[in-house]
Amino acid sequence: MEIIVRLDVMLAMRKMRSRELAERVGITEQNISLLKSGKVKGIRFETLAKICEVLECQPGDLLEALPTDAPFIQKAS
């Protein structure tokens, strides 16, 4: 199972830039970038909750679990 981060999709849907999200959540823009790229090993529930609050969404809107052998998964390099 692989977890895919769909933060970039939600930001586009909300017409919000990473910088604004970072400021409103209280984390660095670099951390938002790492989340968007899927290059993180984990996220604190507190941070996830703040992101969901700002974007008015549920954690399932940001994270998707896909089988590792799915042919359409774009893996982070």
PDB file of N, H, CA, C and O in Angstrom:
ATOM      1  N   MET A   1       0.853  -1.181   0.000  1.00  0.00           N
ATOM      2  CA  MET A   1       0.000   0.000   0.000  1.00  0.00           C
ATOM      3  C   MET A   1       0.893   1.236   0.000  1.00  0.00           C
ATOM      4  O   MET A   1       1.892   1.294   0.717  1.00  0.00           O
ATOM      5  N   GLU A   2       0.534   2.189  -0.785  1.00  0.00           N
ATOM      6  H   GLU A   2      -0.277   2.142  -1.368  1.00  0.00           H
ATOM      7  CA  GLU A   2       1.277   3.443  -0.856  1.00  0.00           C
ATOM      8  C   GLU A   2       0.315   4.599  -0.601  1.00  0.00           C
ATOM      9  O   GLU A   2      -0.812   4.610  -1.095  1.00  0.00           O
ATOM     10  N   ILE A   3       0.782   5.567   0.180  1.00  0.00           N
ATOM     11  H   ILE A   3       1.698   5.558   0.581  1.00  0.00           H
ATOM     12  CA  ILE A   3      -0.036   6.748   0.480  1.00  0.00           C
ATOM     13  C   ILE A   3       0.361   7.866  -0.479  1.00  0.00           C
ATOM     14  O   ILE A   3       1.526   8.255  -0.553  1.00  0.00           O
ATOM     15  N   ILE A   4      -0.622   8.373  -1.205  1.00  0.00           N
ATOM     16  H   ILE A   4      -1.569   8.057  -1.144  1.00  0.00           H
ATOM     17  CA  ILE A   4      -0.409   9.465  -2.151  1.00  0.00           C
ATOM     18  C   ILE A   4      -0.979  10.737  -1.535  1.00  0.00           C
ATOM     19  O   ILE A   4      -2.111  10.741  -1.050  1.00  0.00           O
ATOM     20  N   VAL A   5      -0.200  11.817  -1.551  1.00  0.00           N
ATOM     21  H   VAL A   5       0.719  11.814  -1.945  1.00  0.00           H
ATOM     22  CA  VAL A   5      -0.632  13.100  -0.997  1.00  0.00           C
ATOM     23  C   VAL A   5      -1.244  13.932  -2.119  1.00  0.00           C
ATOM     24  O   VAL A   5      -0.602  14.183  -3.139  1.00  0.00           O
ATOM     25  N   ARG A   6      -2.474  14.351  -1.925  1.00  0.00           N
ATOM     26  H   ARG A   6      -2.996  14.147  -1.096  1.00  0.00           H
ATOM     27  CA  ARG A   6      -3.214  15.144  -2.919  1.00  0.00           C
ATOM     28  C   ARG A   6      -3.365  16.608  -2.485  1.00  0.00           C
ATOM     29  O   ARG A   6      -4.346  17.265  -2.832  1.00  0.00           O
ATOM     30  N   LEU A   7      -2.402  17.103  -1.738  1.00  0.00           N
ATOM     31  H   LEU A   7      -1.605  16.570  -1.456  1.00  0.00           H
ATOM     32  CA  LEU A   7      -2.466  18.474  -1.240  1.00  0.00           C
ATOM     33  C   LEU A   7      -2.486  19.479  -2.381  1.00  0.00           C
ATOM     34  O   LEU A   7      -3.199  20.480  -2.307  1.00  0.00           O
ATOM     35  N   ASP A   8      -1.716  19.230  -3.433  1.00  0.00           N
ATOM     36  H   ASP A   8      -1.136  18.417  -3.493  1.00  0.00           H
ATOM     37  CA  ASP A   8      -1.681  20.155  -4.561  1.00  0.00           C
ATOM     38  C   ASP A   8      -3.053  20.278  -5.226  1.00  0.00           C
ATOM     39  O   ASP A   8      -3.431  21.359  -5.677  1.00  0.00           O
ATOM     40  N   VAL A   9      -3.792  19.180  -5.287  1.00  0.00           N
ATOM     41  H   VAL A   9      -3.485  18.301  -4.920  1.00  0.00           H
ATOM     42  CA  VAL A   9      -5.134  19.196  -5.873  1.00  0.00           C
ATOM     43  C   VAL A   9      -6.066  20.053  -5.028  1.00  0.00           C
ATOM     44  O   VAL A   9      -6.818  20.870  -5.559  1.00  0.00           O
ATOM     45  N   MET A  10      -6.016  19.863  -3.711  1.00  0.00           N
ATOM     46  H   MET A  10      -5.405  19.199  -3.281  1.00  0.00           H
ATOM     47  CA  MET A  10      -6.891  20.630  -2.825  1.00  0.00           C
ATOM     48  C   MET A  10      -6.537  22.115  -2.844  1.00  0.00           C
ATOM     49  O   MET A  10      -7.426  22.965  -2.809  1.00  0.00           O
ATOM     50  N   LEU A  11      -5.247  22.429  -2.900  1.00  0.00           N
ATOM     51  H   LEU A  11      -4.524  21.739  -2.929  1.00  0.00           H
ATOM     52  CA  LEU A  11      -4.846  23.835  -2.991  1.00  0.00           C
ATOM     53  C   LEU A  11      -5.401  24.461  -4.273  1.00  0.00           C
ATOM     54  O   LEU A  11      -5.897  25.587  -4.249  1.00  0.00           O
ATOM     55  N   ALA A  12      -5.318  23.744  -5.376  1.00  0.00           N
ATOM     56  H   ALA A  12      -4.915  22.829  -5.395  1.00  0.00           H
ATOM     57  CA  ALA A  12      -5.846  24.258  -6.643  1.00  0.00           C
ATOM     58  C   ALA A  12      -7.360  24.451  -6.564  1.00  0.00           C
ATOM     59  O   ALA A  12      -7.891  25.450  -7.048  1.00  0.00           O
ATOM     60  N   MET A  13      -8.045  23.490  -5.952  1.00  0.00           N
ATOM     61  H   MET A  13      -7.613  22.679  -5.559  1.00  0.00           H
ATOM     62  CA  MET A  13      -9.495  23.600  -5.827  1.00  0.00           C
ATOM     63  C   MET A  13      -9.895  24.800  -4.967  1.00  0.00           C
ATOM     64  O   MET A  13     -10.927  25.427  -5.208  1.00  0.00           O
ATOM     65  N   ARG A  14      -9.079  25.114  -3.969  1.00  0.00           N
ATOM     66  H   ARG A  14      -8.241  24.604  -3.773  1.00  0.00           H
ATOM     67  CA  ARG A  14      -9.376  26.237  -3.073  1.00  0.00           C
ATOM     68  C   ARG A  14      -8.759  27.547  -3.566  1.00  0.00           C
ATOM     69  O   ARG A  14      -8.917  28.595  -2.940  1.00  0.00           O
ATOM     70  N   LYS A  15      -8.054  27.471  -4.700  1.00  0.00           N
ATOM     71  H   LYS A  15      -7.926  26.620  -5.209  1.00  0.00           H
ATOM     72  CA  LYS A  15      -7.381  28.648  -5.279  1.00  0.00           C
ATOM     73  C   LYS A  15      -6.496  29.328  -4.238  1.00  0.00           C
ATOM     74  O   LYS A  15      -6.536  30.542  -4.043  1.00  0.00           O
ATOM     75  N   MET A  16      -5.697  28.491  -3.579  1.00  0.00           N
ATOM     76  H   MET A  16      -5.664  27.504  -3.737  1.00  0.00           H
ATOM     77  CA  MET A  16      -4.813  28.975  -2.523  1.00  0.00           C
ATOM     78  C   MET A  16      -3.378  28.594  -2.872  1.00  0.00           C
ATOM     79  O   MET A  16      -3.122  27.521  -3.419  1.00  0.00           O
ATOM     80  N   ARG A  17      -2.466  29.472  -2.555  1.00  0.00           N
ATOM     81  H   ARG A  17      -2.674  30.343  -2.111  1.00  0.00           H
ATOM     82  CA  ARG A  17      -1.046  29.195  -2.784  1.00  0.00           C
ATOM     83  C   ARG A  17      -0.445  28.536  -1.544  1.00  0.00           C
ATOM     84  O   ARG A  17      -0.944  28.682  -0.428  1.00  0.00           O
ATOM     85  N   SER A  18       0.638  27.810  -1.780  1.00  0.00           N
ATOM     86  H   SER A  18       1.043  27.691  -2.687  1.00  0.00           H
ATOM     87  CA  SER A  18       1.339  27.134  -0.687  1.00  0.00           C
ATOM     88  C   SER A  18       1.763  28.118   0.387  1.00  0.00           C
ATOM     89  O   SER A  18       1.695  27.808   1.576  1.00  0.00           O
ATOM     90  N   ARG A  19       2.196  29.292  -0.016  1.00  0.00           N
ATOM     91  H   ARG A  19       2.251  29.544  -0.982  1.00  0.00           H
ATOM     92  CA  ARG A  19       2.652  30.301   0.935  1.00  0.00           C
ATOM     93  C   ARG A  19       1.539  30.695   1.900  1.00  0.00           C
ATOM     94  O   ARG A  19       1.761  30.797   3.106  1.00  0.00           O
ATOM     95  N   GLU A  20       0.346  30.914   1.365  1.00  0.00           N
ATOM     96  H   GLU A  20       0.165  30.831   0.385  1.00  0.00           H
ATOM     97  CA  GLU A  20      -0.780  31.298   2.221  1.00  0.00           C
ATOM     98  C   GLU A  20      -1.143  30.163   3.188  1.00  0.00           C
ATOM     99  O   GLU A  20      -1.403  30.399   4.368  1.00  0.00           O
ATOM    100  N   LEU A  21      -1.156  28.928   2.668  1.00  0.00           N
ATOM    101  H   LEU A  21      -0.945  28.736   1.709  1.00  0.00           H
ATOM    102  CA  LEU A  21      -1.458  27.789   3.539  1.00  0.00           C
ATOM    103  C   LEU A  21      -0.425  27.681   4.651  1.00  0.00           C
ATOM    104  O   LEU A  21      -0.780  27.483   5.813  1.00  0.00           O
ATOM    105  N   ALA A  22       0.841  27.809   4.305  1.00  0.00           N
ATOM    106  H   ALA A  22       1.130  27.970   3.361  1.00  0.00           H
ATOM    107  CA  ALA A  22       1.912  27.714   5.304  1.00  0.00           C
ATOM    108  C   ALA A  22       1.733  28.758   6.400  1.00  0.00           C
ATOM    109  O   ALA A  22       1.864  28.450   7.584  1.00  0.00           O
ATOM    110  N   GLU A  23       1.434  29.990   6.004  1.00  0.00           N
ATOM    111  H   GLU A  23       1.328  30.240   5.042  1.00  0.00           H
ATOM    112  CA  GLU A  23       1.244  31.064   6.984  1.00  0.00           C
ATOM    113  C   GLU A  23       0.062  30.778   7.899  1.00  0.00           C
ATOM    114  O   GLU A  23       0.145  30.975   9.111  1.00  0.00           O
ATOM    115  N   ARG A  24      -1.037  30.314   7.316  1.00  0.00           N
ATOM    116  H   ARG A  24      -1.104  30.154   6.331  1.00  0.00           H
ATOM    117  CA  ARG A  24      -2.251  30.087   8.103  1.00  0.00           C
ATOM    118  C   ARG A  24      -2.145  28.858   9.002  1.00  0.00           C
ATOM    119  O   ARG A  24      -2.781  28.799  10.054  1.00  0.00           O
ATOM    120  N   VAL A  25      -1.340  27.874   8.587  1.00  0.00           N
ATOM    121  H   VAL A  25      -0.824  27.922   7.732  1.00  0.00           H
ATOM    122  CA  VAL A  25      -1.161  26.662   9.386  1.00  0.00           C
ATOM    123  C   VAL A  25      -0.072  26.856  10.433  1.00  0.00           C
ATOM    124  O   VAL A  25      -0.113  26.251  11.505  1.00  0.00           O
ATOM    125  N   GLY A  26       0.898  27.703  10.114  1.00  0.00           N
ATOM    126  H   GLY A  26       0.931  28.195   9.244  1.00  0.00           H
ATOM    127  CA  GLY A  26       1.988  27.941  11.054  1.00  0.00           C
ATOM    128  C   GLY A  26       3.185  27.038  10.830  1.00  0.00           C
ATOM    129  O   GLY A  26       3.922  26.731  11.768  1.00  0.00           O
ATOM    130  N   ILE A  27       3.382  26.607   9.580  1.00  0.00           N
ATOM    131  H   ILE A  27       2.784  26.856   8.819  1.00  0.00           H
ATOM    132  CA  ILE A  27       4.569  25.830   9.228  1.00  0.00           C
ATOM    133  C   ILE A  27       5.265  26.504   8.056  1.00  0.00           C
ATOM    134  O   ILE A  27       4.727  27.441   7.466  1.00  0.00           O
ATOM    135  N   THR A  28       6.448  26.036   7.721  1.00  0.00           N
ATOM    136  H   THR A  28       6.885  25.275   8.200  1.00  0.00           H
ATOM    137  CA  THR A  28       7.204  26.693   6.652  1.00  0.00           C
ATOM    138  C   THR A  28       6.661  26.306   5.280  1.00  0.00           C
ATOM    139  O   THR A  28       6.051  25.251   5.107  1.00  0.00           O
ATOM    140  N   GLU A  29       6.894  27.171   4.330  1.00  0.00           N
ATOM    141  H   GLU A  29       7.390  28.028   4.471  1.00  0.00           H
ATOM    142  CA  GLU A  29       6.504  26.884   2.954  1.00  0.00           C
ATOM    143  C   GLU A  29       7.276  25.671   2.429  1.00  0.00           C
ATOM    144  O   GLU A  29       6.762  24.910   1.609  1.00  0.00           O
ATOM    145  N   GLN A  30       8.501  25.497   2.903  1.00  0.00           N
ATOM    146  H   GLN A  30       8.919  26.115   3.569  1.00  0.00           H
ATOM    147  CA  GLN A  30       9.298  24.337   2.503  1.00  0.00           C
ATOM    148  C   GLN A  30       8.624  23.039   2.972  1.00  0.00           C
ATOM    149  O   GLN A  30       8.613  22.050   2.239  1.00  0.00           O
ATOM    150  N   ASN A  31       8.070  23.039   4.172  1.00  0.00           N
ATOM    151  H   ASN A  31       8.079  23.843   4.767  1.00  0.00           H
ATOM    152  CA  ASN A  31       7.368  21.845   4.658  1.00  0.00           C
ATOM    153  C   ASN A  31       6.119  21.558   3.836  1.00  0.00           C
ATOM    154  O   ASN A  31       5.794  20.397   3.590  1.00  0.00           O
ATOM    155  N   ILE A  32       5.426  22.589   3.416  1.00  0.00           N
ATOM    156  H   ILE A  32       5.690  23.533   3.616  1.00  0.00           H
ATOM    157  CA  ILE A  32       4.270  22.402   2.527  1.00  0.00           C
ATOM    158  C   ILE A  32       4.739  21.780   1.219  1.00  0.00           C
ATOM    159  O   ILE A  32       4.103  20.861   0.704  1.00  0.00           O
ATOM    160  N   SER A  33       5.840  22.273   0.684  1.00  0.00           N
ATOM    161  H   SER A  33       6.357  23.020   1.102  1.00  0.00           H
ATOM    162  CA  SER A  33       6.396  21.742  -0.560  1.00  0.00           C
ATOM    163  C   SER A  33       6.763  20.267  -0.416  1.00  0.00           C
ATOM    164  O   SER A  33       6.496  19.465  -1.311  1.00  0.00           O
ATOM    165  N   LEU A  34       7.374  19.911   0.713  1.00  0.00           N
ATOM    166  H   LEU A  34       7.591  20.562   1.441  1.00  0.00           H
ATOM    167  CA  LEU A  34       7.730  18.512   0.956  1.00  0.00           C
ATOM    168  C   LEU A  34       6.483  17.636   1.059  1.00  0.00           C
ATOM    169  O   LEU A  34       6.470  16.509   0.565  1.00  0.00           O
ATOM    170  N   LEU A  35       5.450  18.150   1.694  1.00  0.00           N
ATOM    171  H   LEU A  35       5.461  19.066   2.096  1.00  0.00           H
ATOM    172  CA  LEU A  35       4.190  17.409   1.782  1.00  0.00           C
ATOM    173  C   LEU A  35       3.589  17.201   0.393  1.00  0.00           C
ATOM    174  O   LEU A  35       3.161  16.098   0.052  1.00  0.00           O
ATOM    175  N   LYS A  36       3.562  18.260  -0.398  1.00  0.00           N
ATOM    176  H   LYS A  36       3.910  19.155  -0.121  1.00  0.00           H
ATOM    177  CA  LYS A  36       2.994  18.177  -1.741  1.00  0.00           C
ATOM    178  C   LYS A  36       3.725  17.158  -2.600  1.00  0.00           C
ATOM    179  O   LYS A  36       3.106  16.459  -3.403  1.00  0.00           O
ATOM    180  N   SER A  37       5.029  17.072  -2.435  1.00  0.00           N
ATOM    181  H   SER A  37       5.532  17.640  -1.783  1.00  0.00           H
ATOM    182  CA  SER A  37       5.824  16.162  -3.262  1.00  0.00           C
ATOM    183  C   SER A  37       5.802  14.732  -2.735  1.00  0.00           C
ATOM    184  O   SER A  37       6.264  13.816  -3.416  1.00  0.00           O
ATOM    185  N   GLY A  38       5.276  14.529  -1.539  1.00  0.00           N
ATOM    186  H   GLY A  38       4.901  15.273  -0.985  1.00  0.00           H
ATOM    187  CA  GLY A  38       5.236  13.198  -0.959  1.00  0.00           C
ATOM    188  C   GLY A  38       6.562  12.741  -0.383  1.00  0.00           C
ATOM    189  O   GLY A  38       6.763  11.550  -0.148  1.00  0.00           O
ATOM    190  N   LYS A  39       7.465  13.680  -0.155  1.00  0.00           N
ATOM    191  H   LYS A  39       7.302  14.648  -0.346  1.00  0.00           H
ATOM    192  CA  LYS A  39       8.805  13.349   0.332  1.00  0.00           C
ATOM    193  C   LYS A  39       8.918  13.395   1.851  1.00  0.00           C
ATOM    194  O   LYS A  39       9.991  13.664   2.393  1.00  0.00           O
ATOM    195  N   VAL A  40       7.823  13.136   2.526  1.00  0.00           N
ATOM    196  H   VAL A  40       6.952  12.918   2.086  1.00  0.00           H
ATOM    197  CA  VAL A  40       7.840  13.107   3.988  1.00  0.00           C
ATOM    198  C   VAL A  40       7.507  11.692   4.451  1.00  0.00           C
ATOM    199  O   VAL A  40       6.806  10.951   3.762  1.00  0.00           O
ATOM    200  N   LYS A  41       8.006  11.334   5.602  1.00  0.00           N
ATOM    201  H   LYS A  41       8.575  11.936   6.162  1.00  0.00           H
ATOM    202  CA  LYS A  41       7.751  10.008   6.176  1.00  0.00           C
ATOM    203  C   LYS A  41       6.501  10.018   7.049  1.00  0.00           C
ATOM    204  O   LYS A  41       5.914   8.967   7.308  1.00  0.00           O
ATOM    205  N   GLY A  42       6.094  11.198   7.501  1.00  0.00           N
ATOM    206  H   GLY A  42       6.571  12.052   7.290  1.00  0.00           H
ATOM    207  CA  GLY A  42       4.926  11.283   8.371  1.00  0.00           C
ATOM    208  C   GLY A  42       4.489  12.720   8.550  1.00  0.00           C
ATOM    209  O   GLY A  42       5.169  13.658   8.133  1.00  0.00           O
ATOM    210  N   ILE A  43       3.335  12.868   9.183  1.00  0.00           N
ATOM    211  H   ILE A  43       2.783  12.106   9.522  1.00  0.00           H
ATOM    212  CA  ILE A  43       2.794  14.200   9.485  1.00  0.00           C
ATOM    213  C   ILE A  43       2.102  14.104  10.841  1.00  0.00           C
ATOM    214  O   ILE A  43       1.435  13.114  11.143  1.00  0.00           O
ATOM    215  N   ARG A  44       2.269  15.134  11.644  1.00  0.00           N
ATOM    216  H   ARG A  44       2.811  15.938  11.399  1.00  0.00           H
ATOM    217  CA  ARG A  44       1.600  15.162  12.948  1.00  0.00           C
ATOM    218  C   ARG A  44       0.103  15.362  12.719  1.00  0.00           C
ATOM    219  O   ARG A  44      -0.316  16.113  11.838  1.00  0.00           O
ATOM    220  N   PHE A  45      -0.691  14.667  13.537  1.00  0.00           N
ATOM    221  H   PHE A  45      -0.351  14.056  14.253  1.00  0.00           H
ATOM    222  CA  PHE A  45      -2.135  14.823  13.421  1.00  0.00           C
ATOM    223  C   PHE A  45      -2.549  16.275  13.644  1.00  0.00           C
ATOM    224  O   PHE A  45      -3.487  16.762  13.013  1.00  0.00           O
ATOM    225  N   GLU A  46      -1.857  16.955  14.532  1.00  0.00           N
ATOM    226  H   GLU A  46      -1.095  16.560  15.045  1.00  0.00           H
ATOM    227  CA  GLU A  46      -2.164  18.366  14.798  1.00  0.00           C
ATOM    228  C   GLU A  46      -1.984  19.200  13.532  1.00  0.00           C
ATOM    229  O   GLU A  46      -2.815  20.055  13.225  1.00  0.00           O
ATOM    230  N   THR A  47      -0.900  18.951  12.800  1.00  0.00           N
ATOM    231  H   THR A  47      -0.225  18.256  13.050  1.00  0.00           H
ATOM    232  CA  THR A  47      -0.643  19.685  11.555  1.00  0.00           C
ATOM    233  C   THR A  47      -1.674  19.326  10.505  1.00  0.00           C
ATOM    234  O   THR A  47      -2.187  20.204   9.810  1.00  0.00           O
ATOM    235  N   LEU A  48      -1.984  18.042  10.382  1.00  0.00           N
ATOM    236  H   LEU A  48      -1.568  17.329  10.946  1.00  0.00           H
ATOM    237  CA  LEU A  48      -2.993  17.598   9.424  1.00  0.00           C
ATOM    238  C   LEU A  48      -4.344  18.235   9.738  1.00  0.00           C
ATOM    239  O   LEU A  48      -5.060  18.656   8.830  1.00  0.00           O
ATOM    240  N   ALA A  49      -4.690  18.307  11.016  1.00  0.00           N
ATOM    241  H   ALA A  49      -4.108  17.966  11.754  1.00  0.00           H
ATOM    242  CA  ALA A  49      -5.952  18.915  11.432  1.00  0.00           C
ATOM    243  C   ALA A  49      -5.992  20.396  11.060  1.00  0.00           C
ATOM    244  O   ALA A  49      -7.024  20.889  10.607  1.00  0.00           O
ATOM    245  N   LYS A  50      -4.883  21.107  11.246  1.00  0.00           N
ATOM    246  H   LYS A  50      -4.045  20.705  11.613  1.00  0.00           H
ATOM    247  CA  LYS A  50      -4.838  22.529  10.898  1.00  0.00           C
ATOM    248  C   LYS A  50      -4.974  22.727   9.395  1.00  0.00           C
ATOM    249  O   LYS A  50      -5.674  23.633   8.941  1.00  0.00           O
ATOM    250  N   ILE A  51      -4.297  21.872   8.621  1.00  0.00           N
ATOM    251  H   ILE A  51      -3.728  21.136   8.989  1.00  0.00           H
ATOM    252  CA  ILE A  51      -4.397  21.964   7.158  1.00  0.00           C
ATOM    253  C   ILE A  51      -5.844  21.735   6.729  1.00  0.00           C
ATOM    254  O   ILE A  51      -6.378  22.467   5.895  1.00  0.00           O
ATOM    255  N   CYS A  52      -6.470  20.718   7.304  1.00  0.00           N
ATOM    256  H   CYS A  52      -6.037  20.123   7.982  1.00  0.00           H
ATOM    257  CA  CYS A  52      -7.876  20.434   6.971  1.00  0.00           C
ATOM    258  C   CYS A  52      -8.795  21.576   7.376  1.00  0.00           C
ATOM    259  O   CYS A  52      -9.746  21.895   6.663  1.00  0.00           O
ATOM    260  N   GLU A  53      -8.515  22.188   8.512  1.00  0.00           N
ATOM    261  H   GLU A  53      -7.742  21.929   9.091  1.00  0.00           H
ATOM    262  CA  GLU A  53      -9.328  23.324   8.965  1.00  0.00           C
ATOM    263  C   GLU A  53      -9.218  24.487   7.977  1.00  0.00           C
ATOM    264  O   GLU A  53     -10.227  25.070   7.582  1.00  0.00           O
ATOM    265  N   VAL A  54      -7.998  24.816   7.587  1.00  0.00           N
ATOM    266  H   VAL A  54      -7.178  24.343   7.909  1.00  0.00           H
ATOM    267  CA  VAL A  54      -7.772  25.937   6.662  1.00  0.00           C
ATOM    268  C   VAL A  54      -8.387  25.647   5.292  1.00  0.00           C
ATOM    269  O   VAL A  54      -9.006  26.524   4.689  1.00  0.00           O
ATOM    270  N   LEU A  55      -8.215  24.416   4.802  1.00  0.00           N
ATOM    271  H   LEU A  55      -7.712  23.703   5.291  1.00  0.00           H
ATOM    272  CA  LEU A  55      -8.714  24.066   3.471  1.00  0.00           C
ATOM    273  C   LEU A  55     -10.171  23.605   3.480  1.00  0.00           C
ATOM    274  O   LEU A  55     -10.751  23.322   2.432  1.00  0.00           O
ATOM    275  N   GLU A  56     -10.760  23.532   4.692  1.00  0.00           N
ATOM    276  H   GLU A  56     -10.289  23.761   5.544  1.00  0.00           H
ATOM    277  CA  GLU A  56     -12.145  23.086   4.844  1.00  0.00           C
ATOM    278  C   GLU A  56     -12.364  21.749   4.140  1.00  0.00           C
ATOM    279  O   GLU A  56     -13.205  21.618   3.250  1.00  0.00           O
ATOM    280  N   CYS A  57     -11.572  20.755   4.573  1.00  0.00           N
ATOM    281  H   CYS A  57     -10.889  20.861   5.296  1.00  0.00           H
ATOM    282  CA  CYS A  57     -11.656  19.433   3.970  1.00  0.00           C
ATOM    283  C   CYS A  57     -11.431  18.364   5.031  1.00  0.00           C
ATOM    284  O   CYS A  57     -11.211  18.676   6.202  1.00  0.00           O
ATOM    285  N   GLN A  58     -11.486  17.135   4.627  1.00  0.00           N
ATOM    286  H   GLN A  58     -11.664  16.882   3.676  1.00  0.00           H
ATOM    287  CA  GLN A  58     -11.245  15.989   5.489  1.00  0.00           C
ATOM    288  C   GLN A  58      -9.872  15.401   5.150  1.00  0.00           C
ATOM    289  O   GLN A  58      -9.387  15.601   4.036  1.00  0.00           O
ATOM    290  N   PRO A  59      -9.233  14.681   6.082  1.00  0.00           N
ATOM    291  CA  PRO A  59      -7.941  14.065   5.781  1.00  0.00           C
ATOM    292  C   PRO A  59      -7.987  13.176   4.536  1.00  0.00           C
ATOM    293  O   PRO A  59      -7.009  13.106   3.791  1.00  0.00           O
ATOM    294  N   GLY A  60      -9.094  12.511   4.310  1.00  0.00           N
ATOM    295  H   GLY A  60      -9.888  12.567   4.915  1.00  0.00           H
ATOM    296  CA  GLY A  60      -9.240  11.660   3.125  1.00  0.00           C
ATOM    297  C   GLY A  60      -9.228  12.431   1.819  1.00  0.00           C
ATOM    298  O   GLY A  60      -8.994  11.851   0.759  1.00  0.00           O
ATOM    299  N   ASP A  61      -9.480  13.743   1.882  1.00  0.00           N
ATOM    300  H   ASP A  61      -9.670  14.214   2.744  1.00  0.00           H
ATOM    301  CA  ASP A  61      -9.385  14.580   0.683  1.00  0.00           C
ATOM    302  C   ASP A  61      -7.935  14.862   0.323  1.00  0.00           C
ATOM    303  O   ASP A  61      -7.627  15.204  -0.819  1.00  0.00           O
ATOM    304  N   LEU A  62      -7.048  14.718   1.296  1.00  0.00           N
ATOM    305  H   LEU A  62      -7.297  14.441   2.224  1.00  0.00           H
ATOM    306  CA  LEU A  62      -5.626  15.029   1.099  1.00  0.00           C
ATOM    307  C   LEU A  62      -4.762  13.787   0.908  1.00  0.00           C
ATOM    308  O   LEU A  62      -3.705  13.851   0.281  1.00  0.00           O
ATOM    309  N   LEU A  63      -5.212  12.659   1.449  1.00  0.00           N
ATOM    310  H   LEU A  63      -6.070  12.607   1.959  1.00  0.00           H
ATOM    311  CA  LEU A  63      -4.416  11.436   1.428  1.00  0.00           C
ATOM    312  C   LEU A  63      -5.208  10.323   0.766  1.00  0.00           C
ATOM    313  O   LEU A  63      -6.407  10.170   0.999  1.00  0.00           O
ATOM    314  N   GLU A  64      -4.519   9.546  -0.064  1.00  0.00           N
ATOM    315  H   GLU A  64      -3.544   9.670  -0.253  1.00  0.00           H
ATOM    316  CA  GLU A  64      -5.159   8.427  -0.740  1.00  0.00           C
ATOM    317  C   GLU A  64      -4.254   7.202  -0.637  1.00  0.00           C
ATOM    318  O   GLU A  64      -3.050   7.296  -0.875  1.00  0.00           O
ATOM    319  N   ALA A  65      -4.822   6.071  -0.288  1.00  0.00           N
ATOM    320  H   ALA A  65      -5.800   5.994  -0.094  1.00  0.00           H
ATOM    321  CA  ALA A  65      -4.066   4.824  -0.205  1.00  0.00           C
ATOM    322  C   ALA A  65      -4.309   4.019  -1.477  1.00  0.00           C
ATOM    323  O   ALA A  65      -5.448   3.726  -1.840  1.00  0.00           O
ATOM    324  N   LEU A  66      -3.214   3.672  -2.142  1.00  0.00           N
ATOM    325  H   LEU A  66      -2.289   3.910  -1.847  1.00  0.00           H
ATOM    326  CA  LEU A  66      -3.302   2.889  -3.370  1.00  0.00           C
ATOM    327  C   LEU A  66      -2.416   1.664  -3.265  1.00  0.00           C
ATOM    328  O   LEU A  66      -1.383   1.699  -2.597  1.00  0.00           O
ATOM    329  N   PRO A  67      -2.812   0.578  -3.919  1.00  0.00           N
ATOM    330  CA  PRO A  67      -1.949  -0.595  -3.938  1.00  0.00           C
ATOM    331  C   PRO A  67      -0.600  -0.238  -4.571  1.00  0.00           C
ATOM    332  O   PRO A  67      -0.542   0.536  -5.526  1.00  0.00           O
ATOM    333  N   THR A  68       0.464  -0.798  -4.041  1.00  0.00           N
ATOM    334  H   THR A  68       0.417  -1.427  -3.265  1.00  0.00           H
ATOM    335  CA  THR A  68       1.803  -0.492  -4.538  1.00  0.00           C
ATOM    336  C   THR A  68       1.973  -0.855  -6.003  1.00  0.00           C
ATOM    337  O   THR A  68       2.737  -0.203  -6.716  1.00  0.00           O
ATOM    338  N   ASP A  69       1.281  -1.874  -6.458  1.00  0.00           N
ATOM    339  H   ASP A  69       0.661  -2.403  -5.879  1.00  0.00           H
ATOM    340  CA  ASP A  69       1.437  -2.309  -7.846  1.00  0.00           C
ATOM    341  C   ASP A  69       0.468  -1.633  -8.814  1.00  0.00           C
ATOM    342  O   ASP A  69       0.359  -2.062  -9.963  1.00  0.00           O
ATOM    343  N   ALA A  70      -0.238  -0.584  -8.379  1.00  0.00           N
ATOM    344  H   ALA A  70      -0.149  -0.236  -7.446  1.00  0.00           H
ATOM    345  CA  ALA A  70      -1.137   0.137  -9.275  1.00  0.00           C
ATOM    346  C   ALA A  70      -0.321   0.785 -10.395  1.00  0.00           C
ATOM    347  O   ALA A  70       0.673   1.455 -10.115  1.00  0.00           O
ATOM    348  N   PRO A  71      -0.720   0.599 -11.660  1.00  0.00           N
ATOM    349  CA  PRO A  71       0.081   1.080 -12.794  1.00  0.00           C
ATOM    350  C   PRO A  71       0.124   2.588 -12.947  1.00  0.00           C
ATOM    351  O   PRO A  71       0.999   3.095 -13.649  1.00  0.00           O
ATOM    352  N   PHE A  72      -0.778   3.324 -12.323  1.00  0.00           N
ATOM    353  H   PHE A  72      -1.488   2.913 -11.753  1.00  0.00           H
ATOM    354  CA  PHE A  72      -0.845   4.763 -12.537  1.00  0.00           C
ATOM    355  C   PHE A  72      -0.271   5.583 -11.393  1.00  0.00           C
ATOM    356  O   PHE A  72      -0.453   6.801 -11.374  1.00  0.00           O
ATOM    357  N   ILE A  73       0.406   4.969 -10.451  1.00  0.00           N
ATOM    358  H   ILE A  73       0.553   3.980 -10.467  1.00  0.00           H
ATOM    359  CA  ILE A  73       0.982   5.692  -9.329  1.00  0.00           C
ATOM    360  C   ILE A  73       2.220   6.455  -9.801  1.00  0.00           C
ATOM    361  O   ILE A  73       3.112   5.893 -10.436  1.00  0.00           O
ATOM    362  N   GLN A  74       2.249   7.733  -9.478  1.00  0.00           N
ATOM    363  H   GLN A  74       1.524   8.189  -8.962  1.00  0.00           H
ATOM    364  CA  GLN A  74       3.425   8.542  -9.766  1.00  0.00           C
ATOM    365  C   GLN A  74       4.266   8.570  -8.506  1.00  0.00           C
ATOM    366  O   GLN A  74       3.909   9.222  -7.526  1.00  0.00           O
ATOM    367  N   LYS A  75       5.375   7.867  -8.533  1.00  0.00           N
ATOM    368  H   LYS A  75       5.665   7.336  -9.330  1.00  0.00           H
ATOM    369  CA  LYS A  75       6.229   7.767  -7.345  1.00  0.00           C
ATOM    370  C   LYS A  75       7.153   8.957  -7.252  1.00  0.00           C
ATOM    371  O   LYS A  75       7.679   9.438  -8.256  1.00  0.00           O
ATOM    372  N   ALA A  76       7.345   9.432  -6.018  1.00  0.00           N
ATOM    373  H   ALA A  76       6.918   9.042  -5.202  1.00  0.00           H
ATOM    374  CA  ALA A  76       8.280  10.540  -5.772  1.00  0.00           C
ATOM    375  C   ALA A  76       9.697  10.042  -5.959  1.00  0.00           C
ATOM    376  O   ALA A  76      10.030   8.927  -5.555  1.00  0.00           O
ATOM    377  N   SER A  77      10.535  10.871  -6.574  1.00  0.00           N
ATOM    378  H   SER A  77      10.265  11.776  -6.902  1.00  0.00           H
ATOM    379  CA  SER A  77      11.928  10.455  -6.772  1.00  0.00           C
ATOM    380  C   SER A  77      12.795  10.817  -5.617  1.00  0.00           C
ATOM    381  O   SER A  77      13.993  10.534  -5.631  1.00  0.00           O
TER     382      SER A  77
END
